[in-house]
Amino acid sequence: MPRYRYRIRWFRLFLMCAAGYFFYVLAGQQLELNAIHRETEASRQKLEQLKQVNASLNEELERLKKPSYIEKLAREELGLVKPGEVPYIPAGKN
């Protein structure tokens, strides 16, 4: 009965190891790339939010340059009155 001797084919083994390493590196790079894309998208969304906040603050700044708006804020938020005026406080407000 002849014995079959198993022979290692070094070239095939090398190719399989090289292919495994290639896919391992490829998967790692893909995971890192996906993380970078998520960070980029989060940064873009935050930038858009900050642009909206900046626009609203610029609008508020323009309103604050108008004396009539400043007077309105002084009367409504601070309860200030002009000399000679009698302050009126509605019953619902304390």
Residue pairs with C-beta under 8 A, 6 or more apart in sequence:
63 69
64 70
74 80
75 81
79 87
79 89
81 87
